[in-house]
Amino acid sequence: MAELELRGISKSFRDQAVLRDISLQVPDGSFTILLGPSGCGKSTLLRIIAGLDNQTSGQVCIDGTAVDHLPPAERDIAMVFQQYALYPHLSVRENLAFALTIRRTPRRVIDERIAEAAQLLDIQPLLDRKPKDLSGGQRQRVAMGRAIVRKPKLFLFDEPLSNLDAQLRTSMRIELKKLQQRLQATMIYVTHDQVEAMTLGDRIVVIEGGRIRQMDAPHRTYAAPADPFVASFIGTPPMNLWEGVLTTRDDKTVFRSNGLTVPLPARLTPPQARQESAATIGIRPEDIALRETPAAVQVDGLLELAEDLGADLLLHCRVGDLRLVVRAARRHDTVPDQTVRLFFPVDKLHLFIDNRRVDPSPTTPT
Amino acid sequence: MTRRVLLALSILATVGLSLLPFLWFVLTSFKSQGEIEAAPPGWWPSGSLEFYRAALFDHHLFDYVLNSVVVAGSTTLLALLFAIPAAYALARLTIPGKQSILAVLLCVSMFPQMAIAGPVWRLLDSLGGLNQRWGVVLPYVALTLPLAIWILASFFKELPPELEDAARVDGCGPWATLFRITLPLATPGIFTAAILILIYAWNEFFFALLILTQPEQQTLPVGIALFQGEFTMPWGELAAASVVATLPLIVVVLLCQRWIVSGLSAGAVKG
């Protein structure tokens, strides 16, 4: 168990910058998620931590010591790969024992560790099989077992659940969370799946375009996204976002976009507000109300389509030229091409100026 | 239905066409001199072993077999020794001009042997390799390397690179990764390459005839070809010797066949 620190990691392939100045601390025993769309550089970052790739600049420190000059073998890190990467010519038992055998661990210790991990992952009956005789979920367990037996300083996971079907993925996700709680190990987990990120992590690092967009507790990335990208990436369906102009006159701030006018409360007004500035405003589909709500902006929309998700409805509406999605209770009547009255509670609005979140100031009265 | 019958018939015809001459030789080798000279010739031999005795003891066939084993065996081992690291590097490392290297290799293997016979002879003459078994091994290795590298490189490329990453994280250095993970998984490719090299070196005639002029060093193809005297054509001995020369190759190929199991890496990764 250990803590990890990244100091200004950058990586370029030829002239293409993949990672730009990534600095980040992973405390001992934490479960940190690197979340981002495919191609954002998150897997490259994981490979740099493991030592499989070299960074162009910056430092990787484990327990305060720089490990940049060390090959993967000497970093005491275990990695679980997206494609499992089990050694096909070895049995499950040999797969689990492999890293320990290389390190000349005594036979007795190896047997103990394998028994322990096999019990933890419930794979005792599979020990003498070859990887090709296992199902996807079983291979995934063996891949995790191979990491667990080593008792490494750091566990790295590269989208380990993305090849499993939806049902198995959910159950493995829960098991993984339990496992982390039991092992109290430091884990870094790469995924593009925001549900995995929200449920598994103590902390989410959202990466896009090779940069850290936000580093926060999972709930904070949902409740207070740092920029429009995070706002649109976290949450299903994504937050409704509109670009427009913010006008301040006589202490009153109004946001205008095509066909939408939203008066903003004083506490959302940016302190350095200019007369007019470009801004993005957002509201989550689940925060839009269909009944009169106190302190809410009222907007009339045209219902274009209603999607029945079982538990609730997604109403796709149009306001002027803008489109928005509302998550509504199932009992709501839906008739297409009908006008619906929408209420945006002002305290649920998110405001972004220059691609940065403007946090409401708690001191200013509404 | 008619298509299947036609297909079966054409397969039979093709197989028969390739095997018939060989079958005729096998049958001839068990005949007696009288049966060979009979007109019209009969199909079934009397089962005489006279030609085998003559080939083995009068023509020193055992010496030729031994020479061929040494030459073909060392060619195979040496070619693999060079081809494996070369193919691995070409498959895995970022080397500038990698595709050109592979293309040039392919060109080398297409070079007509006749065109390089003179230079090779001169080279071996100055190296003292004429009439030495290693004198043929050298050009054999050079000529089989391109094919071996191509076969092995394509095998290495098909191995999931994640396996090697996993091995590195698990604590393997480059050599341990090669010997514990990559080579065991590339076994089918290695055996395929080995068999092709072996067959080439076992059958090669032109360089062997050029370089090995003393009977003590000659390999089977040359030795058998020289059975023929100025005025005699010992068909029976030739047939027996050909059978003896072919058998080891067939045995080796059949033995190795079980190692050439494709899909050995199944289960390593998804799908």
Interface residues (C-beta under 8 A of the other chain):
Chain A: R47 A50 G51 L52 P71 P72 A73 I77 A78 M79 F81 Q82 Q83 Y84 A85 L86 Y87 P88 H89 F98 A99 I102 R103 K130 P131 K132 D133 L134 G136 R139 R146 R150 N163
Chain B: P160 E162 L163 D165 A166 A167 R168 V169 D170 G171 C172 G173 A176 R180 I181 P184 L185 L264 S265 A266 G267 A268 V269 K270
